[in-house]
């Protein structure tokens, strides 16, 4: 049966109002782009070792298998997490242990043809503490990892800014610590970057007040798509139940001008392969418009998929979204 005139009008109207772009706020009507990328990515893909922390801590996988696994998954870069190396962190002679860590990981990166991108530093003291000796010790501990990053050909070390609750003191202490570490790292061409990682550091506006007062150009940020919960110790927006969230899209925009890295956090995925809490179309659009073209690290923290499945789902999502931009 041929459609009548009014039916044609209805069909034409529906076509005209159909969405033509993939970038929007989260909604149930978002257009799903092609499953495979149709153009070269505007960034490089790295794997954050934290994506494998459960497997590593369970003893199922050695942290020194990181380069092998990342290569098998199709990543170009490696983002190490120092806390996943108990042979280093629990050593009585940490300097010697770090040298062994450097030598072994350099050989593995070369063997599997992947690049050392950065080292994420945890557990080495609070850089924003008002206890002067505690803060000085933290600075010296972080210098050991700056040395390691230099020897491994990394571009950066990622720091946390914890240790002080009062805002004014937090700003002052953070600036002083970052200035000392940035000055130390500058001759090695190492960037000292801060992640939004809970508390005041997840308040991007406040964090940038600190970063912009450090007079060294190698001091910057590592925007994490999902760590914008100011009421959580590590900032996770997991389960979408944060009592004090900072707008992640605004936060990434504010941190982007000083970004020397980028963390693609993911939790869970819907039937289209899209992240259920974070709008990757909107986030990657912000990143691209801001001119960022470095490494974006996959950091899966979900519970439903296995770590391997979650890593690959995040990688596919980044590729899928990038192909539409």
C-alpha positions in Angstrom: 0.0 0.0 0.0 1.4 3.4 -0.9 1.7 5.9 1.9 -0.7 8.9 1.7 0.4 12.5 1.6 0.1 13.0 5.4 2.2 10.0 6.1 5.0 11.4 3.9 4.8 14.7 5.9 5.2 12.8 9.2 8.2 10.8 8.0 9.9 13.9 6.6 9.3 15.7 9.9 10.9 12.9 11.9 13.9 12.9 9.7 14.4 16.6 10.0 14.3 16.6 13.8 16.5 13.5 14.3 19.8 14.2 16.1 22.8 14.6 13.8 25.6 14.7 16.4 26.9 12.4 19.0 27.9 15.0 21.6 25.3 15.8 24.2 24.5 15.4 27.8 23.8 11.8 28.9 20.4 10.7 27.6 18.6 7.6 26.5 18.3 8.8 22.9 22.0 9.4 22.2 23.1 8.3 18.7 25.5 5.4 18.8 28.4 5.9 16.5 30.1 3.1 14.4 31.6 0.2 16.4 35.0 0.7 14.8 37.0 3.9 14.4 37.0 5.3 10.9 39.9 7.7 11.3 43.2 7.9 13.1 42.8 8.9 16.8 43.8 12.4 17.8 45.5 11.0 20.9 47.7 8.0 21.8 46.4 5.2 24.1 48.1 4.2 27.3 47.1 1.8 30.0 46.9 2.8 33.7 48.3 -0.1 35.7 45.6 0.6 38.3 43.2 -1.0 35.9 44.9 -4.3 36.9 45.3 -3.7 40.6 42.9 -6.5 41.7 44.6 -9.1 39.5 48.1 -8.0 40.7 47.2 -7.8 44.4 45.6 -11.2 44.3 48.9 -12.7 43.1 47.4 -13.9 39.8 49.6 -11.5 37.9 53.0 -10.0 38.6 53.3 -6.3 38.3 56.2 -7.0 36.0 53.8 -8.6 33.5 52.3 -5.1 32.9 54.2 -4.3 29.6 53.3 -7.7 28.2 49.6 -7.4 29.0 49.4 -3.8 27.8 51.0 -4.8 24.5 48.7 -7.7 24.0 45.7 -5.4 24.6 47.0 -3.0 21.9 48.2 -0.1 24.0 51.2 2.1 23.1 52.0 3.5 26.5 52.4 2.4 30.1 51.3 4.3 33.2 52.9 2.7 36.3 51.6 2.7 39.8 54.4 2.5 42.4 52.1 1.1 45.1 51.6 -2.1 43.1 55.3 -3.0 43.6 55.7 -4.4 47.1 59.3 -5.4 46.3 60.0 -1.6 46.1 57.6 -0.1 48.6 58.4 -2.6 51.4 62.1 -2.6 50.8 64.4 -1.3 53.6 66.7 0.0 50.8 64.2 1.8 48.6 66.9 3.5 46.5 68.4 0.2 45.4 65.0 -1.4 45.0 63.9 1.5 42.7 67.0 1.0 40.6 66.1 -2.7 40.1 62.5 -1.6 39.2 63.8 0.8 36.6 66.2 -1.7 35.0 63.6 -4.5 34.8 60.8 -2.3 33.5 63.0 -0.7 30.9 63.9 -4.1 29.5 60.3 -5.2 29.5 59.1 -2.0 27.7 61.7 -2.5 25.1 60.9 -6.2 24.7 57.2 -5.5 24.1 57.7 -2.3 22.1 55.7 0.0 24.5 56.6 3.4 25.8 57.0 4.4 29.5 54.7 7.4 29.9 54.4 8.2 33.6 54.7 6.9 37.1 51.7 7.4 39.5 53.1 8.0 43.0 51.1 7.0 46.0 52.0 6.2 49.6 55.1 8.5 49.8 53.8 11.1 52.2 51.4 14.1 52.2 52.6 17.0 50.1 50.0 19.4 51.5 50.7 18.6 55.2 51.2 21.5 57.7 53.6 19.3 59.6 56.8 20.7 58.1 59.0 17.6 58.6 56.3 15.3 57.3 56.0 17.5 54.2 59.8 17.6 53.7 60.1 13.9 54.0 57.3 13.5 51.4 59.2 15.8 49.0 62.4 13.7 49.3 60.5 10.5 48.8 58.9 11.9 45.6 62.3 12.9 44.3 63.3 9.2 44.1 60.5 8.6 41.7 61.3 11.6 39.6 64.8 10.1 39.2 63.2 6.8 38.2 60.9 8.5 35.7 63.9 10.2 34.1 65.8 7.0 33.8 62.8 5.3 32.2 62.2 8.0 29.6 58.8 8.9 31.1 57.3 12.3 30.5 55.8 12.8 34.0 55.2 11.8 37.5 51.7 12.0 39.0 51.3 13.4 42.5 48.5 13.7 45.1 47.8 16.8 47.2 46.7 15.5 50.5 47.4 16.3 54.1 45.6 19.5 55.1 41.9 20.3 55.7 42.1 24.1 56.0 41.8 25.6 52.6 44.3 28.4 52.9 47.0 26.2 54.4 46.3 23.5 51.8 46.9 26.0 49.0 50.1 27.4 50.6 51.6 24.0 51.4 50.7 22.6 48.0 52.3 25.5 46.2 55.5 25.1 48.2 55.8 21.3 47.6 55.0 21.6 43.9 57.5 24.4 43.4 60.2 22.3 45.1 59.5 19.2 43.0 59.0 21.1 39.8 62.3 22.8 40.2 64.0 19.4 40.9 62.3 17.8 37.9 62.9 20.5 35.4 66.5 19.6 34.4 65.3 16.1 33.7 62.5 17.2 31.4 60.0 15.6 33.8 56.5 17.1 34.2 55.1 17.2 37.8 51.4 16.7 37.4 48.5 16.6 39.9 45.5 14.4 39.6 42.0 15.4 40.8 42.0 12.7 43.5 39.5 13.5 46.2 39.0 16.2 48.7 40.2 19.7 47.7 42.1 18.3 44.7 38.7 17.3 43.1 37.7 20.9 43.2 39.2 21.8 39.9 38.9 25.6 40.4 40.7 25.4 43.7 43.3 23.0 42.3 44.1 25.4 39.4 44.6 28.2 41.9 47.5 26.1 43.2 48.9 25.1 39.8 48.8 28.6 38.4 50.8 29.9 41.3 53.7 27.5 40.7 56.3 29.4 38.6 57.6 26.3 36.7 56.2 25.4 33.3 56.6 21.7 34.0 54.0 21.8 36.7 50.6 20.8 35.5 47.6 18.4 35.8 46.3 15.0 35.1 42.6 15.3 34.6 40.7 12.2 35.6 37.3 11.9 34.0 35.7 10.3 37.1 37.5 11.6 40.2 35.3 14.7 40.8 33.7 13.7 44.1 35.0 16.2 46.7 33.5 14.2 49.7 35.4 11.0 48.9 39.0 10.3 49.8 40.0 9.4 46.3 37.3 11.3 44.4 35.5 8.5 42.7 32.1 9.1 41.2 31.4 5.4 41.2 27.8 4.4 41.6 26.8 8.0 40.9 26.1 8.5 44.7 28.6 11.3 45.5 27.2 13.8 48.1 29.5 16.6 46.9 30.3 16.3 43.2 32.2 18.8 41.1 30.9 19.0 37.5 33.3 16.7 35.6 32.9 18.5 32.3 33.7 21.8 33.9 36.5 20.3 35.8 38.2 18.7 32.8 37.8 22.1 31.0 39.4 24.0 33.8 42.3 21.5 34.2 42.9 21.1 30.4 45.2 24.2 29.8 47.9 22.7 32.1 47.3 19.0 31.3 50.3 16.8 30.6 48.2 13.6 30.8 44.6 12.4 30.8 42.9 9.6 32.6 39.9 8.0 31.0 38.1 6.6 34.1 35.3 4.1 33.6 33.0 2.1 35.8 30.1 0.4 34.0 28.8 0.2 30.4 25.3 0.0 28.8 24.2 -2.2 26.0 25.7 0.2 23.4 29.1 0.1 25.1 28.7 3.7 26.5 29.8 4.6 30.0 26.8 4.8 32.3 27.9 7.7 34.5 30.3 9.7 32.3 29.4 11.1 28.8 32.5 10.2 26.8 31.2 12.1 23.8 31.1 15.3 25.7 34.4 14.7 27.5 36.4 13.8 24.4 34.9 16.8 22.6 36.2 19.1 25.4 39.6 17.4 25.2 39.9 17.7 21.5 38.7 21.3 21.3 41.2 22.1 24.0 44.0 21.0 21.7 45.1 18.0 23.8 46.7 15.3 21.7 48.9 13.4 24.1 48.4 10.0 25.8 45.0 9.2 27.3 45.3 6.4 29.9 42.5 3.8 30.3 41.7 3.4 34.0 38.9 0.9 34.5 37.4 0.7 38.1 34.2 -1.2 37.5 32.8 -4.3 39.3 30.6 -5.9 36.7 33.1 -6.7 34.0 36.5 -8.4 34.6 39.5 -6.1 34.6 40.4 -7.3 31.1 36.9 -6.9 29.8 36.6 -3.5 31.4 39.9 -2.3 30.0 39.0 -3.4 26.5 35.5 -1.9 26.7 37.0 1.4 27.7 39.5 1.3 24.9 36.7 0.5 22.4 34.6 3.3 23.7 37.5 5.9 23.3 38.1 4.7 19.8 34.4 4.7 18.9 33.8 8.2 20.2 37.1 9.6 18.7 36.0 8.4 15.3 32.9 10.7 15.5 34.9 13.9 16.4 
